[in-house]
Amino acid sequence: MSKVCQLTGKRPITGNNVSHSNRKTKRRFIPNLQKKRFYIPEKDKWVTMKVSTSAIRTINKLGIFAYLKKLERKGIDTGVKL
């Protein structure tokens, strides 16, 4: 299962665990992804997407249809047909 947000494109990044003695070992920072269903009243349909929690907050602020339109204008493919 992919760990990439469908809307923002957030994906795992790498960094270091740093111990008290300052030894460094590799680790991954994984985005907080949630599988969520959204209802688009303009299209009268439900869509299920895997989105980050920051994208959910933006959707709550703007609305799903406006957010998808904004991403479409930027040229970002979300996989949702409008």
PDB file of N, CA, C and O in Angstrom:
ATOM      1  N   MET A   1       0.841  -1.165   0.000  1.00  0.00           N
ATOM      2  CA  MET A   1       0.000   0.000   0.000  1.00  0.00           C
ATOM      3  C   MET A   1       0.898   1.244   0.000  1.00  0.00           C
ATOM      4  O   MET A   1       1.832   1.354   0.795  1.00  0.00           O
ATOM      5  N   SER A   2       0.601   2.151  -0.885  1.00  0.00           N
ATOM      6  CA  SER A   2       1.401   3.348  -1.040  1.00  0.00           C
ATOM      7  C   SER A   2       1.206   4.310   0.129  1.00  0.00           C
ATOM      8  O   SER A   2       0.095   4.468   0.634  1.00  0.00           O
ATOM      9  N   LYS A   3       2.287   4.948   0.552  1.00  0.00           N
ATOM     10  CA  LYS A   3       2.217   5.913   1.649  1.00  0.00           C
ATOM     11  C   LYS A   3       2.363   7.325   1.102  1.00  0.00           C
ATOM     12  O   LYS A   3       3.207   8.094   1.561  1.00  0.00           O
ATOM     13  N   VAL A   4       1.524   7.666   0.104  1.00  0.00           N
ATOM     14  CA  VAL A   4       1.568   8.974  -0.537  1.00  0.00           C
ATOM     15  C   VAL A   4       0.173   9.583  -0.501  1.00  0.00           C
ATOM     16  O   VAL A   4      -0.806   8.920  -0.842  1.00  0.00           O
ATOM     17  N   CYS A   5       0.081  10.846  -0.087  1.00  0.00           N
ATOM     18  CA  CYS A   5      -1.193  11.556  -0.069  1.00  0.00           C
ATOM     19  C   CYS A   5      -1.614  11.846  -1.504  1.00  0.00           C
ATOM     20  O   CYS A   5      -0.813  12.335  -2.300  1.00  0.00           O
ATOM     21  N   GLN A   6      -2.875  11.543  -1.839  1.00  0.00           N
ATOM     22  CA  GLN A   6      -3.369  11.742  -3.199  1.00  0.00           C
ATOM     23  C   GLN A   6      -3.529  13.209  -3.542  1.00  0.00           C
ATOM     24  O   GLN A   6      -3.507  13.561  -4.722  1.00  0.00           O
ATOM     25  N   LEU A   7      -3.687  14.068  -2.567  1.00  0.00           N
ATOM     26  CA  LEU A   7      -3.927  15.478  -2.842  1.00  0.00           C
ATOM     27  C   LEU A   7      -2.673  16.327  -2.703  1.00  0.00           C
ATOM     28  O   LEU A   7      -2.364  17.116  -3.596  1.00  0.00           O
ATOM     29  N   THR A   8      -1.946  16.183  -1.604  1.00  0.00           N
ATOM     30  CA  THR A   8      -0.782  17.038  -1.382  1.00  0.00           C
ATOM     31  C   THR A   8       0.503  16.427  -1.923  1.00  0.00           C
ATOM     32  O   THR A   8       1.475  17.147  -2.151  1.00  0.00           O
ATOM     33  N   GLY A   9       0.530  15.114  -2.135  1.00  0.00           N
ATOM     34  CA  GLY A   9       1.738  14.459  -2.622  1.00  0.00           C
ATOM     35  C   GLY A   9       2.759  14.188  -1.533  1.00  0.00           C
ATOM     36  O   GLY A   9       3.895  13.814  -1.825  1.00  0.00           O
ATOM     37  N   LYS A  10       2.363  14.375  -0.274  1.00  0.00           N
ATOM     38  CA  LYS A  10       3.292  14.099   0.822  1.00  0.00           C
ATOM     39  C   LYS A  10       3.667  12.626   0.800  1.00  0.00           C
ATOM     40  O   LYS A  10       2.822  11.760   0.572  1.00  0.00           O
ATOM     41  N   ARG A  11       4.952  12.353   1.042  1.00  0.00           N
ATOM     42  CA  ARG A  11       5.447  10.979   1.034  1.00  0.00           C
ATOM     43  C   ARG A  11       6.499  10.813   2.121  1.00  0.00           C
ATOM     44  O   ARG A  11       6.959  11.809   2.678  1.00  0.00           O
ATOM     45  N   PRO A  12       6.893   9.580   2.439  1.00  0.00           N
ATOM     46  CA  PRO A  12       7.901   9.394   3.482  1.00  0.00           C
ATOM     47  C   PRO A  12       9.227  10.055   3.109  1.00  0.00           C
ATOM     48  O   PRO A  12       9.643  10.048   1.950  1.00  0.00           O
ATOM     49  N   ILE A  13       9.875  10.625   4.122  1.00  0.00           N
ATOM     50  CA  ILE A  13      11.205  11.185   3.931  1.00  0.00           C
ATOM     51  C   ILE A  13      12.137  10.494   4.913  1.00  0.00           C
ATOM     52  O   ILE A  13      11.680   9.870   5.871  1.00  0.00           O
ATOM     53  N   THR A  14      13.423  10.601   4.685  1.00  0.00           N
ATOM     54  CA  THR A  14      14.382   9.937   5.555  1.00  0.00           C
ATOM     55  C   THR A  14      15.114  10.953   6.405  1.00  0.00           C
ATOM     56  O   THR A  14      15.218  12.132   6.064  1.00  0.00           O
ATOM     57  N   GLY A  15      15.617  10.460   7.522  1.00  0.00           N
ATOM     58  CA  GLY A  15      16.391  11.296   8.437  1.00  0.00           C
ATOM     59  C   GLY A  15      17.179  10.389   9.362  1.00  0.00           C
ATOM     60  O   GLY A  15      17.427   9.227   9.041  1.00  0.00           O
ATOM     61  N   ASN A  16      17.564  10.912  10.490  1.00  0.00           N
ATOM     62  CA  ASN A  16      18.363  10.149  11.433  1.00  0.00           C
ATOM     63  C   ASN A  16      17.708  10.103  12.796  1.00  0.00           C
ATOM     64  O   ASN A  16      17.123  11.086  13.250  1.00  0.00           O
ATOM     65  N   ASN A  17      17.811   8.939  13.458  1.00  0.00           N
ATOM     66  CA  ASN A  17      17.584   8.862  14.886  1.00  0.00           C
ATOM     67  C   ASN A  17      18.899   9.278  15.521  1.00  0.00           C
ATOM     68  O   ASN A  17      19.952   8.760  15.149  1.00  0.00           O
ATOM     69  N   VAL A  18      18.861  10.185  16.455  1.00  0.00           N
ATOM     70  CA  VAL A  18      20.089  10.634  17.109  1.00  0.00           C
ATOM     71  C   VAL A  18      20.000  10.260  18.579  1.00  0.00           C
ATOM     72  O   VAL A  18      19.113  10.726  19.293  1.00  0.00           O
ATOM     73  N   SER A  19      20.914   9.424  19.025  1.00  0.00           N
ATOM     74  CA  SER A  19      20.900   8.962  20.417  1.00  0.00           C
ATOM     75  C   SER A  19      21.536  10.014  21.326  1.00  0.00           C
ATOM     76  O   SER A  19      22.060  11.031  20.872  1.00  0.00           O
ATOM     77  N   HIS A  20      21.471   9.732  22.605  1.00  0.00           N
ATOM     78  CA  HIS A  20      22.068  10.642  23.588  1.00  0.00           C
ATOM     79  C   HIS A  20      23.571  10.784  23.357  1.00  0.00           C
ATOM     80  O   HIS A  20      24.141  11.852  23.580  1.00  0.00           O
ATOM     81  N   SER A  21      24.212   9.691  22.906  1.00  0.00           N
ATOM     82  CA  SER A  21      25.651   9.740  22.641  1.00  0.00           C
ATOM     83  C   SER A  21      25.951  10.276  21.234  1.00  0.00           C
ATOM     84  O   SER A  21      27.093  10.245  20.777  1.00  0.00           O
ATOM     85  N   ASN A  22      24.913  10.763  20.561  1.00  0.00           N
ATOM     86  CA  ASN A  22      25.016  11.401  19.240  1.00  0.00           C
ATOM     87  C   ASN A  22      25.325  10.421  18.109  1.00  0.00           C
ATOM     88  O   ASN A  22      25.838  10.817  17.062  1.00  0.00           O
ATOM     89  N   ARG A  23      25.010   9.133  18.322  1.00  0.00           N
ATOM     90  CA  ARG A  23      25.117   8.166  17.218  1.00  0.00           C
ATOM     91  C   ARG A  23      23.902   8.339  16.323  1.00  0.00           C
ATOM     92  O   ARG A  23      22.800   8.599  16.804  1.00  0.00           O
ATOM     93  N   LYS A  24      24.103   8.195  15.032  1.00  0.00           N
ATOM     94  CA  LYS A  24      23.011   8.411  14.089  1.00  0.00           C
ATOM     95  C   LYS A  24      22.689   7.116  13.346  1.00  0.00           C
ATOM     96  O   LYS A  24      23.578   6.452  12.813  1.00  0.00           O
ATOM     97  N   THR A  25      21.397   6.771  13.320  1.00  0.00           N
ATOM     98  CA  THR A  25      20.928   5.632  12.546  1.00  0.00           C
ATOM     99  C   THR A  25      19.771   6.103  11.688  1.00  0.00           C
ATOM    100  O   THR A  25      19.012   6.987  12.086  1.00  0.00           O
ATOM    101  N   LYS A  26      19.637   5.516  10.515  1.00  0.00           N
ATOM    102  CA  LYS A  26      18.612   5.941   9.570  1.00  0.00           C
ATOM    103  C   LYS A  26      17.209   5.624  10.072  1.00  0.00           C
ATOM    104  O   LYS A  26      16.988   4.612  10.737  1.00  0.00           O
ATOM    105  N   ARG A  27      16.260   6.509   9.742  1.00  0.00           N
ATOM    106  CA  ARG A  27      14.852   6.292  10.067  1.00  0.00           C
ATOM    107  C   ARG A  27      14.009   6.942   8.990  1.00  0.00           C
ATOM    108  O   ARG A  27      14.518   7.686   8.152  1.00  0.00           O
ATOM    109  N   ARG A  28      12.703   6.656   9.018  1.00  0.00           N
ATOM    110  CA  ARG A  28      11.769   7.249   8.052  1.00  0.00           C
ATOM    111  C   ARG A  28      10.713   8.063   8.788  1.00  0.00           C
ATOM    112  O   ARG A  28      10.200   7.650   9.828  1.00  0.00           O
ATOM    113  N   PHE A  29      10.399   9.225   8.230  1.00  0.00           N
ATOM    114  CA  PHE A  29       9.297  10.035   8.717  1.00  0.00           C
ATOM    115  C   PHE A  29       8.117   9.774   7.792  1.00  0.00           C
ATOM    116  O   PHE A  29       8.155  10.158   6.623  1.00  0.00           O
ATOM    117  N   ILE A  30       7.070   9.128   8.297  1.00  0.00           N
ATOM    118  CA  ILE A  30       5.928   8.720   7.476  1.00  0.00           C
ATOM    119  C   ILE A  30       4.787   9.710   7.687  1.00  0.00           C
ATOM    120  O   ILE A  30       4.472  10.037   8.832  1.00  0.00           O
ATOM    121  N   PRO A  31       4.158  10.197   6.614  1.00  0.00           N
ATOM    122  CA  PRO A  31       3.056  11.150   6.777  1.00  0.00           C
ATOM    123  C   PRO A  31       1.840  10.498   7.431  1.00  0.00           C
ATOM    124  O   PRO A  31       1.634   9.290   7.318  1.00  0.00           O
ATOM    125  N   ASN A  32       1.047  11.307   8.111  1.00  0.00           N
ATOM    126  CA  ASN A  32      -0.146  10.824   8.796  1.00  0.00           C
ATOM    127  C   ASN A  32      -1.285  10.731   7.769  1.00  0.00           C
ATOM    128  O   ASN A  32      -2.001  11.705   7.538  1.00  0.00           O
ATOM    129  N   LEU A  33      -1.442   9.553   7.157  1.00  0.00           N
ATOM    130  CA  LEU A  33      -2.441   9.353   6.118  1.00  0.00           C
ATOM    131  C   LEU A  33      -3.675   8.664   6.669  1.00  0.00           C
ATOM    132  O   LEU A  33      -3.585   7.778   7.519  1.00  0.00           O
ATOM    133  N   GLN A  34      -4.822   9.085   6.173  1.00  0.00           N
ATOM    134  CA  GLN A  34      -6.103   8.508   6.565  1.00  0.00           C
ATOM    135  C   GLN A  34      -6.880   8.175   5.300  1.00  0.00           C
ATOM    136  O   GLN A  34      -6.869   8.938   4.334  1.00  0.00           O
ATOM    137  N   LYS A  35      -7.557   7.023   5.312  1.00  0.00           N
ATOM    138  CA  LYS A  35      -8.450   6.681   4.215  1.00  0.00           C
ATOM    139  C   LYS A  35      -9.804   7.290   4.536  1.00  0.00           C
ATOM    140  O   LYS A  35     -10.411   6.948   5.551  1.00  0.00           O
ATOM    141  N   LYS A  36     -10.288   8.193   3.680  1.00  0.00           N
ATOM    142  CA  LYS A  36     -11.481   8.971   4.017  1.00  0.00           C
ATOM    143  C   LYS A  36     -12.396   9.070   2.804  1.00  0.00           C
ATOM    144  O   LYS A  36     -11.938   9.199   1.669  1.00  0.00           O
ATOM    145  N   ARG A  37     -13.710   9.006   3.070  1.00  0.00           N
ATOM    146  CA  ARG A  37     -14.723   9.197   2.031  1.00  0.00           C
ATOM    147  C   ARG A  37     -15.209  10.626   2.080  1.00  0.00           C
ATOM    148  O   ARG A  37     -15.498  11.161   3.150  1.00  0.00           O
ATOM    149  N   PHE A  38     -15.299  11.246   0.904  1.00  0.00           N
ATOM    150  CA  PHE A  38     -15.806  12.610   0.809  1.00  0.00           C
ATOM    151  C   PHE A  38     -16.998  12.613  -0.122  1.00  0.00           C
ATOM    152  O   PHE A  38     -17.013  11.914  -1.135  1.00  0.00           O
ATOM    153  N   TYR A  39     -17.997  13.406   0.230  1.00  0.00           N
ATOM    154  CA  TYR A  39     -19.166  13.566  -0.621  1.00  0.00           C
ATOM    155  C   TYR A  39     -19.020  14.872  -1.397  1.00  0.00           C
ATOM    156  O   TYR A  39     -18.790  15.929  -0.809  1.00  0.00           O
ATOM    157  N   ILE A  40     -19.157  14.792  -2.729  1.00  0.00           N
ATOM    158  CA  ILE A  40     -19.075  15.976  -3.577  1.00  0.00           C
ATOM    159  C   ILE A  40     -20.494  16.289  -4.035  1.00  0.00           C
ATOM    160  O   ILE A  40     -21.002  15.646  -4.953  1.00  0.00           O
ATOM    161  N   PRO A  41     -21.145  17.281  -3.399  1.00  0.00           N
ATOM    162  CA  PRO A  41     -22.549  17.558  -3.738  1.00  0.00           C
ATOM    163  C   PRO A  41     -22.724  18.082  -5.160  1.00  0.00           C
ATOM    164  O   PRO A  41     -23.765  17.846  -5.774  1.00  0.00           O
ATOM    165  N   GLU A  42     -21.727  18.789  -5.696  1.00  0.00           N
ATOM    166  CA  GLU A  42     -21.828  19.314  -7.065  1.00  0.00           C
ATOM    167  C   GLU A  42     -21.909  18.190  -8.092  1.00  0.00           C
ATOM    168  O   GLU A  42     -22.559  18.338  -9.127  1.00  0.00           O
ATOM    169  N   LYS A  43     -21.257  17.074  -7.811  1.00  0.00           N
ATOM    170  CA  LYS A  43     -21.280  15.908  -8.701  1.00  0.00           C
ATOM    171  C   LYS A  43     -22.210  14.813  -8.207  1.00  0.00           C
ATOM    172  O   LYS A  43     -22.435  13.828  -8.911  1.00  0.00           O
ATOM    173  N   ASP A  44     -22.753  14.973  -7.004  1.00  0.00           N
ATOM    174  CA  ASP A  44     -23.646  14.003  -6.367  1.00  0.00           C
ATOM    175  C   ASP A  44     -23.009  12.618  -6.314  1.00  0.00           C
ATOM    176  O   ASP A  44     -23.624  11.624  -6.700  1.00  0.00           O
ATOM    177  N   LYS A  45     -21.753  12.568  -5.824  1.00  0.00           N
ATOM    178  CA  LYS A  45     -21.095  11.273  -5.686  1.00  0.00           C
ATOM    179  C   LYS A  45     -20.112  11.277  -4.524  1.00  0.00           C
ATOM    180  O   LYS A  45     -19.666  12.328  -4.063  1.00  0.00           O
ATOM    181  N   TRP A  46     -19.788  10.076  -4.064  1.00  0.00           N
ATOM    182  CA  TRP A  46     -18.820   9.853  -3.001  1.00  0.00           C
ATOM    183  C   TRP A  46     -17.497   9.448  -3.622  1.00  0.00           C
ATOM    184  O   TRP A  46     -17.475   8.710  -4.607  1.00  0.00           O
ATOM    185  N   VAL A  47     -16.395   9.921  -3.059  1.00  0.00           N
ATOM    186  CA  VAL A  47     -15.064   9.488  -3.486  1.00  0.00           C
ATOM    187  C   VAL A  47     -14.276   9.087  -2.243  1.00  0.00           C
ATOM    188  O   VAL A  47     -14.371   9.731  -1.198  1.00  0.00           O
ATOM    189  N   THR A  48     -13.508   8.030  -2.369  1.00  0.00           N
ATOM    190  CA  THR A  48     -12.649   7.577  -1.287  1.00  0.00           C
ATOM    191  C   THR A  48     -11.216   7.891  -1.669  1.00  0.00           C
ATOM    192  O   THR A  48     -10.752   7.526  -2.749  1.00  0.00           O
ATOM    193  N   MET A  49     -10.521   8.571  -0.771  1.00  0.00           N
ATOM    194  CA  MET A  49      -9.147   8.952  -1.037  1.00  0.00           C
ATOM    195  C   MET A  49      -8.288   8.702   0.188  1.00  0.00           C
ATOM    196  O   MET A  49      -8.771   8.680   1.320  1.00  0.00           O
ATOM    197  N   LYS A  50      -7.002   8.515  -0.068  1.00  0.00           N
ATOM    198  CA  LYS A  50      -6.037   8.413   1.011  1.00  0.00           C
ATOM    199  C   LYS A  50      -5.353   9.769   1.110  1.00  0.00           C
ATOM    200  O   LYS A  50      -4.558  10.137   0.245  1.00  0.00           O
ATOM    201  N   VAL A  51      -5.668  10.513   2.175  1.00  0.00           N
ATOM    202  CA  VAL A  51      -5.197  11.890   2.294  1.00  0.00           C
ATOM    203  C   VAL A  51      -4.508  12.117   3.638  1.00  0.00           C
ATOM    204  O   VAL A  51      -4.777  11.421   4.618  1.00  0.00           O
ATOM    205  N   SER A  52      -3.624  13.093   3.661  1.00  0.00           N
ATOM    206  CA  SER A  52      -2.952  13.470   4.901  1.00  0.00           C
ATOM    207  C   SER A  52      -3.909  14.295   5.759  1.00  0.00           C
ATOM    208  O   SER A  52      -4.886  14.856   5.261  1.00  0.00           O
ATOM    209  N   THR A  53      -3.615  14.357   7.036  1.00  0.00           N
ATOM    210  CA  THR A  53      -4.484  15.108   7.942  1.00  0.00           C
ATOM    211  C   THR A  53      -4.440  16.597   7.634  1.00  0.00           C
ATOM    212  O   THR A  53      -5.424  17.299   7.867  1.00  0.00           O
ATOM    213  N   SER A  54      -3.325  17.092   7.118  1.00  0.00           N
ATOM    214  CA  SER A  54      -3.270  18.512   6.747  1.00  0.00           C
ATOM    215  C   SER A  54      -4.181  18.787   5.551  1.00  0.00           C
ATOM    216  O   SER A  54      -4.768  19.865   5.456  1.00  0.00           O
ATOM    217  N   ALA A  55      -4.304  17.819   4.637  1.00  0.00           N
ATOM    218  CA  ALA A  55      -5.221  17.972   3.503  1.00  0.00           C
ATOM    219  C   ALA A  55      -6.671  17.947   3.985  1.00  0.00           C
ATOM    220  O   ALA A  55      -7.510  18.673   3.451  1.00  0.00           O
ATOM    221  N   ILE A  56      -6.974  17.123   4.982  1.00  0.00           N
ATOM    222  CA  ILE A  56      -8.332  17.074   5.544  1.00  0.00           C
ATOM    223  C   ILE A  56      -8.695  18.417   6.158  1.00  0.00           C
ATOM    224  O   ILE A  56      -9.825  18.882   6.008  1.00  0.00           O
ATOM    225  N   ARG A  57      -7.741  19.048   6.852  1.00  0.00           N
ATOM    226  CA  ARG A  57      -7.990  20.364   7.435  1.00  0.00           C
ATOM    227  C   ARG A  57      -8.266  21.400   6.351  1.00  0.00           C
ATOM    228  O   ARG A  57      -9.148  22.244   6.509  1.00  0.00           O
ATOM    229  N   THR A  58      -7.522  21.341   5.257  1.00  0.00           N
ATOM    230  CA  THR A  58      -7.730  22.283   4.157  1.00  0.00           C
ATOM    231  C   THR A  58      -9.086  22.053   3.498  1.00  0.00           C
ATOM    232  O   THR A  58      -9.764  23.008   3.119  1.00  0.00           O
ATOM    233  N   ILE A  59      -9.480  20.787   3.362  1.00  0.00           N
ATOM    234  CA  ILE A  59     -10.786  20.461   2.792  1.00  0.00           C
ATOM    235  C   ILE A  59     -11.899  20.993   3.694  1.00  0.00           C
ATOM    236  O   ILE A  59     -12.903  21.505   3.200  1.00  0.00           O
ATOM    237  N   ASN A  60     -11.729  20.877   5.009  1.00  0.00           N
ATOM    238  CA  ASN A  60     -12.721  21.415   5.940  1.00  0.00           C
ATOM    239  C   ASN A  60     -12.842  22.931   5.806  1.00  0.00           C
ATOM    240  O   ASN A  60     -13.919  23.494   6.003  1.00  0.00           O
ATOM    241  N   LYS A  61     -11.743  23.578   5.474  1.00  0.00           N
ATOM    242  CA  LYS A  61     -11.732  25.032   5.356  1.00  0.00           C
ATOM    243  C   LYS A  61     -12.337  25.496   4.031  1.00  0.00           C
ATOM    244  O   LYS A  61     -13.179  26.394   4.016  1.00  0.00           O
ATOM    245  N   LEU A  62     -11.908  24.881   2.903  1.00  0.00           N
ATOM    246  CA  LEU A  62     -12.314  25.340   1.578  1.00  0.00           C
ATOM    247  C   LEU A  62     -13.521  24.609   1.013  1.00  0.00           C
ATOM    248  O   LEU A  62     -14.311  25.187   0.266  1.00  0.00           O
ATOM    249  N   GLY A  63     -13.663  23.340   1.368  1.00  0.00           N
ATOM    250  CA  GLY A  63     -14.655  22.475   0.739  1.00  0.00           C
ATOM    251  C   GLY A  63     -13.954  21.583  -0.268  1.00  0.00           C
ATOM    252  O   GLY A  63     -12.972  21.995  -0.886  1.00  0.00           O
ATOM    253  N   ILE A  64     -14.446  20.370  -0.438  1.00  0.00           N
ATOM    254  CA  ILE A  64     -13.770  19.387  -1.288  1.00  0.00           C
ATOM    255  C   ILE A  64     -13.762  19.810  -2.751  1.00  0.00           C
ATOM    256  O   ILE A  64     -12.740  19.674  -3.424  1.00  0.00           O
ATOM    257  N   PHE A  65     -14.883  20.319  -3.255  1.00  0.00           N
ATOM    258  CA  PHE A  65     -14.959  20.664  -4.673  1.00  0.00           C
ATOM    259  C   PHE A  65     -14.017  21.827  -4.995  1.00  0.00           C
ATOM    260  O   PHE A  65     -13.314  21.791  -6.004  1.00  0.00           O
ATOM    261  N   ALA A  66     -14.001  22.847  -4.151  1.00  0.00           N
ATOM    262  CA  ALA A  66     -13.121  24.002  -4.371  1.00  0.00           C
ATOM    263  C   ALA A  66     -11.654  23.594  -4.295  1.00  0.00           C
ATOM    264  O   ALA A  66     -10.832  24.084  -5.069  1.00  0.00           O
ATOM    265  N   TYR A  67     -11.322  22.701  -3.365  1.00  0.00           N
ATOM    266  CA  TYR A  67      -9.933  22.253  -3.213  1.00  0.00           C
ATOM    267  C   TYR A  67      -9.488  21.443  -4.430  1.00  0.00           C
ATOM    268  O   TYR A  67      -8.371  21.618  -4.918  1.00  0.00           O
ATOM    269  N   LEU A  68     -10.354  20.561  -4.921  1.00  0.00           N
ATOM    270  CA  LEU A  68     -10.009  19.776  -6.106  1.00  0.00           C
ATOM    271  C   LEU A  68      -9.863  20.666  -7.335  1.00  0.00           C
ATOM    272  O   LEU A  68      -8.982  20.437  -8.164  1.00  0.00           O
ATOM    273  N   LYS A  69     -10.721  21.683  -7.459  1.00  0.00           N
ATOM    274  CA  LYS A  69     -10.617  22.634  -8.566  1.00  0.00           C
ATOM    275  C   LYS A  69      -9.295  23.405  -8.502  1.00  0.00           C
ATOM    276  O   LYS A  69      -8.646  23.632  -9.524  1.00  0.00           O
ATOM    277  N   LYS A  70      -8.907  23.803  -7.285  1.00  0.00           N
ATOM    278  CA  LYS A  70      -7.662  24.540  -7.093  1.00  0.00           C
ATOM    279  C   LYS A  70      -6.462  23.694  -7.522  1.00  0.00           C
ATOM    280  O   LYS A  70      -5.552  24.189  -8.187  1.00  0.00           O
ATOM    281  N   LEU A  71      -6.466  22.413  -7.135  1.00  0.00           N
ATOM    282  CA  LEU A  71      -5.381  21.518  -7.519  1.00  0.00           C
ATOM    283  C   LEU A  71      -5.375  21.280  -9.023  1.00  0.00           C
ATOM    284  O   LEU A  71      -4.312  21.171  -9.635  1.00  0.00           O
ATOM    285  N   GLU A  72      -6.563  21.201  -9.620  1.00  0.00           N
ATOM    286  CA  GLU A  72      -6.672  21.002 -11.067  1.00  0.00           C
ATOM    287  C   GLU A  72      -6.086  22.198 -11.821  1.00  0.00           C
ATOM    288  O   GLU A  72      -5.410  22.028 -12.835  1.00  0.00           O
ATOM    289  N   ARG A  73      -6.350  23.404 -11.319  1.00  0.00           N
ATOM    290  CA  ARG A  73      -5.792  24.610 -11.947  1.00  0.00           C
ATOM    291  C   ARG A  73      -4.269  24.626 -11.865  1.00  0.00           C
ATOM    292  O   ARG A  73      -3.601  25.120 -12.773  1.00  0.00           O
ATOM    293  N   LYS A  74      -3.718  24.081 -10.772  1.00  0.00           N
ATOM    294  CA  LYS A  74      -2.266  24.009 -10.620  1.00  0.00           C
ATOM    295  C   LYS A  74      -1.654  22.920 -11.504  1.00  0.00           C
ATOM    296  O   LYS A  74      -0.441  22.890 -11.710  1.00  0.00           O
ATOM    297  N   GLY A  75      -2.499  22.030 -12.024  1.00  0.00           N
ATOM    298  CA  GLY A  75      -2.012  20.950 -12.870  1.00  0.00           C
ATOM    299  C   GLY A  75      -1.662  19.684 -12.119  1.00  0.00           C
ATOM    300  O   GLY A  75      -0.942  18.833 -12.642  1.00  0.00           O
ATOM    301  N   ILE A  76      -2.161  19.544 -10.900  1.00  0.00           N
ATOM    302  CA  ILE A  76      -1.893  18.354 -10.082  1.00  0.00           C
ATOM    303  C   ILE A  76      -2.991  17.337 -10.337  1.00  0.00           C
ATOM    304  O   ILE A  76      -4.175  17.645 -10.200  1.00  0.00           O
ATOM    305  N   ASP A  77      -2.589  16.101 -10.715  1.00  0.00           N
ATOM    306  CA  ASP A  77      -3.555  15.042 -10.975  1.00  0.00           C
ATOM    307  C   ASP A  77      -3.898  14.349  -9.664  1.00  0.00           C
ATOM    308  O   ASP A  77      -3.023  13.787  -9.004  1.00  0.00           O
ATOM    309  N   THR A  78      -5.174  14.389  -9.289  1.00  0.00           N
ATOM    310  CA  THR A  78      -5.614  13.795  -8.030  1.00  0.00           C
ATOM    311  C   THR A  78      -6.233  12.419  -8.220  1.00  0.00           C
ATOM    312  O   THR A  78      -6.433  11.696  -7.244  1.00  0.00           O
ATOM    313  N   GLY A  79      -6.537  12.046  -9.446  1.00  0.00           N
ATOM    314  CA  GLY A  79      -7.174  10.767  -9.700  1.00  0.00           C
ATOM    315  C   GLY A  79      -8.677  10.826  -9.559  1.00  0.00           C
ATOM    316  O   GLY A  79      -9.343   9.801  -9.701  1.00  0.00           O
ATOM    317  N   VAL A  80      -9.242  12.011  -9.280  1.00  0.00           N
ATOM    318  CA  VAL A  80     -10.683  12.192  -9.132  1.00  0.00           C
ATOM    319  C   VAL A  80     -11.173  12.953 -10.356  1.00  0.00           C
ATOM    320  O   VAL A  80     -10.669  14.030 -10.677  1.00  0.00           O
ATOM    321  N   LYS A  81     -12.166  12.377 -11.035  1.00  0.00           N
ATOM    322  CA  LYS A  81     -12.728  13.020 -12.222  1.00  0.00           C
ATOM    323  C   LYS A  81     -13.782  14.026 -11.803  1.00  0.00           C
ATOM    324  O   LYS A  81     -14.740  13.673 -11.116  1.00  0.00           O
ATOM    325  N   LEU A  82     -13.614  15.283 -12.213  1.00  0.00           N
ATOM    326  CA  LEU A  82     -14.605  16.316 -11.899  1.00  0.00           C
ATOM    327  C   LEU A  82     -15.473  16.619 -13.086  1.00  0.00           C
ATOM    328  O   LEU A  82     -16.362  17.465 -13.001  1.00  0.00           O
TER     329      LEU A  82
END
